[in-house]
Amino acid sequence: MSIGFDFDQNIDFNPITENFFRNLKVVKWDKKANKLFEKAFSLHTHMVSYIIAEFFSSQFAKNISANRFILTFLVACNAVNHNRDRMVEDDVVIAFKTFYKLIHADIDQLLMWLGDFFHLNLYFRIFKLFK
């Protein structure tokens, strides 16, 4: 990971116009994209609940609703940036990747941890059946 080593590079930046916000109002979900979003958000919610919910249960509900709003906003922004009036699956994937990048989360490590947790949880459930 390199931070700040490309400070001297020119980047293209398109300022946000009033038209951008007008387009945000009319953007709609594609059926497959909405399904993908719901599944990914459910996984995200479970991941957050396993990691922090028991320690910060009073803030958990607020955090989840804020995350849902932010992720939906990122999906819509990506669709508008690509001149579409429909949010598609690519927008969902990019929104989640952007979200995790914004909170400095290494998604690969989180997914590996979550996979290990589910395998361990499954192991204990099976063990209880034969006990």
C-alpha positions as CSV (number, residue, x, y, z in Angstrom):
1,M,0.0,0.0,0.0
2,S,1.5,3.3,-1.0
3,I,0.2,6.5,0.5
4,G,1.1,9.9,-0.9
5,F,3.7,8.7,-3.4
6,D,1.7,10.0,-6.3
7,F,1.1,13.5,-5.0
8,D,2.8,15.1,-8.0
9,Q,0.5,13.3,-10.5
10,N,-2.3,15.2,-12.2
11,I,-5.7,13.7,-11.7
12,D,-8.9,14.5,-13.5
13,F,-11.6,16.0,-11.2
14,N,-15.0,16.9,-12.5
15,P,-16.7,19.2,-10.1
16,I,-20.2,18.3,-9.0
17,T,-23.0,20.3,-10.7
18,E,-26.6,20.9,-9.9
19,N,-27.5,18.4,-12.7
20,F,-25.7,15.6,-10.8
21,F,-28.1,16.0,-7.8
22,R,-31.1,16.2,-10.2
23,N,-30.0,12.9,-11.7
24,L,-29.6,11.4,-8.3
25,K,-33.3,12.0,-7.6
26,V,-34.4,10.0,-10.6
27,V,-32.0,7.0,-10.5
28,K,-33.7,3.7,-9.9
29,W,-32.6,0.2,-8.9
30,D,-32.1,-2.6,-11.4
31,K,-33.8,-5.8,-10.0
32,K,-30.6,-7.8,-10.0
33,A,-28.6,-5.0,-8.5
34,N,-31.1,-4.5,-5.7
35,K,-30.9,-8.3,-4.9
36,L,-27.1,-8.1,-4.9
37,F,-27.2,-5.1,-2.6
38,E,-29.5,-6.7,-0.2
39,K,-27.4,-9.9,0.0
40,A,-24.1,-7.9,0.3
41,F,-25.6,-5.6,2.9
42,S,-26.9,-8.6,4.9
43,L,-23.4,-10.0,4.9
44,H,-22.0,-6.6,5.9
45,T,-24.5,-6.4,8.8
46,H,-23.6,-9.9,10.1
47,M,-19.9,-9.1,9.8
48,V,-20.3,-5.8,11.8
49,S,-22.5,-7.5,14.4
50,Y,-20.0,-10.3,15.0
51,I,-17.1,-7.9,15.3
52,I,-18.6,-5.0,17.3
53,A,-22.2,-5.4,18.3
54,E,-21.7,-7.1,21.6
55,F,-19.3,-4.4,22.7
56,F,-21.2,-1.4,21.3
57,S,-24.8,-2.6,21.2
58,S,-26.3,0.8,21.8
59,Q,-24.7,2.3,18.8
60,F,-25.2,-0.7,16.5
61,A,-28.6,0.2,15.1
62,K,-27.6,3.7,14.3
63,N,-24.5,2.5,12.6
64,I,-26.3,0.0,10.4
65,S,-28.9,2.5,9.2
66,A,-26.1,5.0,8.5
67,N,-24.1,2.4,6.6
68,R,-27.2,1.5,4.5
69,F,-27.7,5.2,3.6
70,I,-24.0,5.7,2.7
71,L,-23.8,2.5,0.6
72,T,-27.0,3.3,-1.3
73,F,-25.8,6.9,-1.9
74,L,-22.4,5.5,-3.2
75,V,-24.3,3.1,-5.5
76,A,-26.4,5.9,-6.9
77,C,-23.5,8.3,-7.3
78,N,-21.6,5.7,-9.3
79,A,-24.6,5.1,-11.6
80,V,-24.9,8.9,-12.2
81,N,-21.2,9.2,-12.8
82,H,-21.5,6.7,-15.6
83,N,-24.5,8.5,-17.1
84,R,-27.1,5.8,-16.2
85,D,-30.5,6.2,-14.7
86,R,-30.4,2.6,-13.3
87,M,-28.1,1.3,-10.6
88,V,-26.6,-2.0,-11.8
89,E,-24.5,-4.7,-10.2
90,D,-21.2,-3.0,-11.0
91,D,-22.3,0.0,-9.1
92,V,-23.0,-2.1,-6.0
93,V,-19.6,-3.8,-6.1
94,I,-17.8,-0.4,-6.6
95,A,-19.9,1.1,-3.7
96,F,-18.9,-1.6,-1.3
97,K,-15.3,-1.5,-2.3
98,T,-15.3,2.3,-1.9
99,F,-17.0,2.1,1.5
100,Y,-14.5,-0.4,2.9
101,K,-11.7,1.7,1.4
102,L,-13.1,4.8,3.2
103,I,-13.2,3.1,6.5
104,H,-9.7,1.6,5.9
105,A,-10.9,-1.9,6.2
106,D,-8.9,-4.7,4.5
107,I,-11.9,-6.6,3.0
108,D,-9.8,-9.7,2.2
109,Q,-8.8,-10.1,5.9
110,L,-12.4,-9.5,7.0
111,L,-13.8,-12.1,4.6
112,M,-11.1,-14.6,5.6
113,W,-12.0,-14.0,9.3
114,L,-15.7,-14.3,8.6
115,G,-15.1,-17.5,6.7
116,D,-13.1,-18.9,9.6
117,F,-15.8,-17.9,12.0
118,F,-18.6,-19.6,10.0
119,H,-16.5,-22.8,9.7
120,L,-15.8,-22.8,13.5
121,N,-19.5,-22.1,14.2
122,L,-20.6,-24.9,11.9
123,Y,-18.0,-27.2,13.6
124,F,-19.5,-26.5,17.1
125,R,-23.0,-27.0,15.9
126,I,-22.2,-30.4,14.4
127,F,-20.2,-31.3,17.5
128,K,-23.3,-30.5,19.7
129,L,-25.5,-32.8,17.5
130,F,-23.2,-35.8,18.3
131,K,-22.6,-35.0,21.9
